[in-house]
Amino acid sequence: MPRSNRPRRPHQSDARSDEDVDLSRVLHGALHSESKRDGLWNVQPIAPASAVKYYVCPGCGLEIAPGTPHLVAWRADGLMGEADDIAARRHWHSHCWKIR
């Protein structure tokens, strides 16, 4: 019987890429869409380990300190295109985004 040339185990590079994707989701959260009164928004949670800069929340006007979990939101249905929507993304306190 001829031997099979097909590898029996997944390559280590394949396993690493899966781990990198899962690690990225853990660190950055899962991107999802939310419908608000003014349209559709892309929302990405930011974990405390990934929050490394100061931001100002557009909902309350207060600072979001480094190490604070929060959300990043940008339009999903903007008229000027995806590049402009991403450039206009804003960091929100989770509570401020919920009551928006």
Order of alpha helices (4+ residues) and beta strands (2+ residues): alpha-beta-beta-beta-beta-beta-alpha-beta-alpha
